[in-house]
């Protein structure tokens, strides 16, 4: 049995208050307080396992219940688990001399495995007479030291791997859609393009106001020019009517007299410029603009 661990940071849970204390989410999944703090955003945490959100009013850790069943198991584990002590060396009886214990080891490289462990009587045999021999207990302690050094190095590597695993798991949580880091970047993009839309809407309003001003100036000019034009039109129409009647007269003197009068009155009418109509259209010139494109890459 091993100490229960947080599945995100891979650290052991603790029965004491602090970052390693286990807390239950609404979905019943459990995380340590340290991971909860890192994943917390907008008074809410999204479960990294099932994606169900859990509200945390005021970002208060106390709003989440501790996993007391797990804490009880941790306390029981701490009581029943003891650090294994290194046992005292145990010497075996010599296979060749059962009345003696094996106390010496031959450290010559070419010594056979089966005959390298010796008792006091074996030491004096010819096969090991000129070999370098050492205390079996001393060699065992040396082996233990070498093993402990290797254990330390392996544990250091395991710790480094644990850190990398923790970083990767936190990164997976942060960059899932809805994760804190992902949401932060999405908000940056949304804010940027929202401002562009606001600027476009402002320019549209300005253009519509300007259009209204130009159109009103045309309407005002037309309102001023129309009455005199209508009066001139009525006056000239009357001259045409009288000239038509004079032309139909049979009395020569009456026809000539009327003609001279009308020709004299309308002498300048045909060459008179009554009104010059300016452009009655509106030119709308919209300059195209480049829409900024967001480039999304990894750092």
C-alpha positions in Angstrom: 0.0 0.0 0.0 1.3 3.4 -0.9 0.4 6.9 0.2 -2.6 8.3 -1.9 -1.5 10.9 -4.4 -3.2 13.8 -6.3 -3.7 12.6 -9.9 -2.8 16.0 -11.3 0.5 17.0 -9.5 1.3 13.4 -8.4 2.2 14.7 -4.8 1.2 12.8 -1.7 -2.0 13.9 -0.1 -1.7 15.1 3.5 -4.1 14.9 6.5 -2.8 18.3 7.6 -4.2 21.6 6.4 -2.4 23.1 3.4 -1.8 22.7 -0.3 -1.7 18.9 -0.1 -5.0 18.6 1.7 -7.6 16.7 -0.4 -10.9 18.5 -1.3 -14.0 17.2 -3.1 -15.4 18.8 -6.2 -19.2 18.8 -6.9 -18.7 15.9 -9.2 -17.1 13.9 -6.3 -13.6 13.9 -7.9 -10.8 14.9 -5.5 -7.9 17.3 -6.0 -5.3 18.8 -3.7 -5.7 22.4 -2.6 -2.6 23.4 -4.5 -3.9 22.2 -7.8 -7.3 23.7 -7.1 -5.7 27.2 -6.6 -3.9 26.9 -9.9 -7.1 25.9 -11.8 -9.4 28.4 -10.1 -10.9 31.1 -12.3 -13.9 33.5 -11.9 -15.0 31.8 -8.7 -15.3 28.5 -10.5 -13.1 25.4 -11.1 -13.7 22.9 -14.0 -13.0 19.3 -13.1 -10.0 18.1 -15.2 -11.4 14.6 -15.4 -15.1 15.0 -16.2 -15.2 18.8 -17.1 -18.1 19.5 -14.7 -17.8 23.0 -13.2 -17.9 23.6 -9.4 -18.7 27.0 -8.0 -16.4 28.5 -5.3 -18.1 31.7 -4.1 -15.5 34.4 -3.3 -12.7 31.9 -4.4 -12.9 30.5 -0.8 -11.3 27.1 -0.4 -13.7 26.5 2.6 -16.6 26.2 0.1 -15.3 22.8 -0.9 -15.6 19.9 1.6 -12.5 18.0 2.6 -12.4 14.4 1.6 -12.5 13.0 5.2 -12.6 9.4 4.1 -9.3 9.9 2.3 -7.8 11.8 5.2 -8.8 8.9 7.5 -7.1 6.5 5.2 -3.9 8.7 5.2 -3.9 8.8 9.0 -4.3 5.0 9.2 -1.5 4.6 6.6 0.8 6.8 8.7 0.1 4.8 11.8 0.6 1.4 10.3 3.5 2.2 8.0 7.0 2.1 9.5 10.3 2.9 8.0 12.0 -0.4 7.2 15.3 -0.6 9.1 18.3 -2.2 7.5 18.7 -5.6 9.2 21.9 -6.7 10.9 24.2 -8.7 8.7 23.6 -12.4 8.8 26.6 -14.7 8.0 26.0 -18.2 6.5 27.8 -21.4 7.3 30.6 -22.4 5.0 29.6 -25.2 2.6 33.0 -26.8 2.8 33.5 -26.3 6.6 30.0 -26.2 8.3 31.5 -25.4 11.7 32.7 -22.1 10.4 30.9 -19.0 9.1 31.7 -17.3 5.8 33.5 -14.1 6.8 35.8 -13.3 3.9 35.4 -12.6 0.2 38.0 -12.8 -2.6 38.0 -9.5 -4.6 40.2 -10.8 -7.5 38.5 -10.1 -10.8 39.2 -13.6 -12.2 38.0 -15.4 -9.0 35.1 -17.8 -9.7 31.7 -16.9 -8.2 31.2 -20.2 -6.5 34.5 -20.1 -4.6 34.9 -16.4 -3.7 33.1 -16.5 -0.4 35.3 -18.2 2.3 35.5 -19.1 6.0 38.7 -18.9 8.0 39.8 -22.4 6.9 39.1 -21.6 3.2 41.3 -18.6 3.4 44.4 -20.7 3.8 43.7 -22.9 0.8 46.0 -22.7 -2.2 43.4 -21.4 -4.6 43.2 -18.1 -2.8 46.6 -18.0 -1.2 47.9 -14.9 -3.1 44.5 -13.3 -3.8 43.3 -10.0 -2.3 40.7 -10.8 0.3 38.4 -8.5 2.3 35.9 -8.7 5.1 32.5 -9.9 3.9 30.8 -7.5 6.2 32.8 -4.6 4.9 32.1 -5.5 1.3 28.4 -5.8 2.1 28.4 -2.3 3.6 30.2 -1.1 0.5 27.5 -2.7 -1.7 24.8 -1.1 0.5 26.5 2.3 0.1 26.7 1.8 -3.7 23.0 0.8 -3.8 22.0 3.8 -1.7 23.9 6.1 -4.1 22.1 4.5 -7.0 18.8 4.7 -5.2 19.4 8.5 -4.6 20.2 9.1 -8.2 17.1 7.1 -9.4 14.9 9.0 -6.9 16.3 12.3 -8.2 15.4 11.3 -11.8 12.0 10.1 -10.6 11.5 13.5 -8.9 12.5 15.3 -12.1 10.1 13.1 -14.1 7.3 13.8 -11.6 7.9 17.6 -12.1 7.7 17.2 -15.9 4.5 15.1 -15.5 3.0 17.7 -13.2 3.8 20.5 -15.7 2.3 18.6 -18.6 -0.9 17.8 -16.7 -1.2 21.4 -15.6 -0.6 22.5 -19.2 -3.3 20.1 -20.5 -5.7 21.5 -18.0 -4.8 25.1 -18.9 -5.0 24.7 -22.6 -8.2 22.7 -22.8 -11.1 24.8 -24.2 -12.4 26.5 -21.2 -9.1 26.2 -19.3 -7.6 29.3 -17.7 -4.8 29.9 -20.1 -6.9 29.1 -23.2 -9.7 31.4 -22.0 -7.2 34.2 -21.3 -5.9 34.0 -24.9 -9.4 33.8 -26.3 -10.4 36.9 -24.4 -7.4 38.8 -25.8 -8.5 37.9 -29.4 -12.2 38.7 -28.7 -11.4 42.0 -27.1 -9.1 43.0 -30.0 -11.7 42.3 -32.7 -14.5 43.8 -30.6 -12.6 47.1 -30.6 -12.3 46.9 -34.4 -16.0 46.3 -34.7 -16.7 49.3 -32.4 -14.4 51.5 -34.6 -16.2 50.3 -37.8 -19.5 51.1 -36.2 -18.3 54.6 -35.2 -17.1 55.3 -38.8 -20.5 54.0 -40.1 -22.4 56.4 -37.9 -20.1 59.3 -38.9 -20.6 58.5 -42.6 -24.4 58.4 -42.2 -24.4 61.8 -40.4 -22.3 63.3 -43.2 -24.7 61.8 -45.8 -27.6 63.4 -44.0 -25.8 66.8 -44.0 -25.0 66.7 -47.7 -28.5 65.6 -48.6 -30.0 68.4 -46.6 -27.8 71.0 -48.4 -29.2 69.8 -51.7 -32.8 69.9 -50.4 -32.3 73.4 -49.1 -30.9 74.7 -52.4 -33.7 73.1 -54.3 -36.3 74.6 -52.0 -34.8 78.1 -52.6 -34.6 77.7 -56.4 -38.0 76.2 -57.1 -40.4 79.2 -56.5 -38.6 81.7 -59.0 -38.5 78.9 -61.6 -42.2 78.3 -61.2 -42.9 82.0 -61.5 -40.8 82.3 -64.7 -42.5 79.2 -66.1 -46.0 80.7 -65.5 -44.9 84.1 -67.0 -43.5 82.5 -70.2 -46.5 80.2 -70.6 -48.7 83.3 -70.6 -46.6 84.9 -73.3 -46.9 81.8 -75.4 -50.7 81.8 -75.0 -50.9 85.5 -76.0 -48.6 85.1 -79.0 -50.7 82.1 -80.2 -53.9 84.2 -80.1 -52.2 87.2 -81.8 -51.0 84.9 -84.6 -54.6 83.7 -85.2 -56.0 87.2 -85.7 -57.4 88.0 -89.1 -57.2 91.8 -88.7 -53.8 92.7 -90.1 -53.3 95.9 -88.0 -54.4 94.1 -84.8 -52.1 91.1 -85.6 -49.1 93.4 -86.2 -49.7 95.6 -83.2 -50.0 92.5 -80.9 -47.0 90.9 -82.4 -44.8 94.1 -81.9 -45.9 94.3 -78.3 -45.2 90.6 -77.5 -41.9 90.6 -79.4 -40.8 93.6 -77.5 -41.8 92.1 -74.1 -40.2 88.7 -74.8 -37.1 90.0 -76.6 -34.8 88.9 -73.7 -36.8 86.0 -72.3 -35.3 83.4 -74.6 -31.7 84.3 -73.8 -32.2 84.8 -70.1 -30.6 82.2 -67.7 -33.1 81.6 -65.1 -31.2 79.1 -62.9 -28.2 76.8 -63.1 -28.9 73.5 -61.5 -25.9 72.1 -59.7 -25.1 68.4 -59.2 -28.1 66.6 -57.8 -26.1 63.4 -56.9 -23.9 62.5 -53.9 -20.6 60.9 -54.3 -19.8 58.2 -51.7 -16.2 57.1 -51.6 -15.4 54.3 -49.2 -11.7 53.5 -48.9 -11.0 49.8 -48.3 -9.0 49.0 -45.2 -7.0 45.9 -44.2 -8.5 43.9 -41.4 -5.8 42.8 -39.0 -5.2 39.0 -38.9 -4.3 37.4 -35.7 -1.3 35.0 -36.0 -1.6 32.1 -33.5 1.7 30.2 -32.9 3.4 28.4 -30.1 6.1 30.2 -28.2 
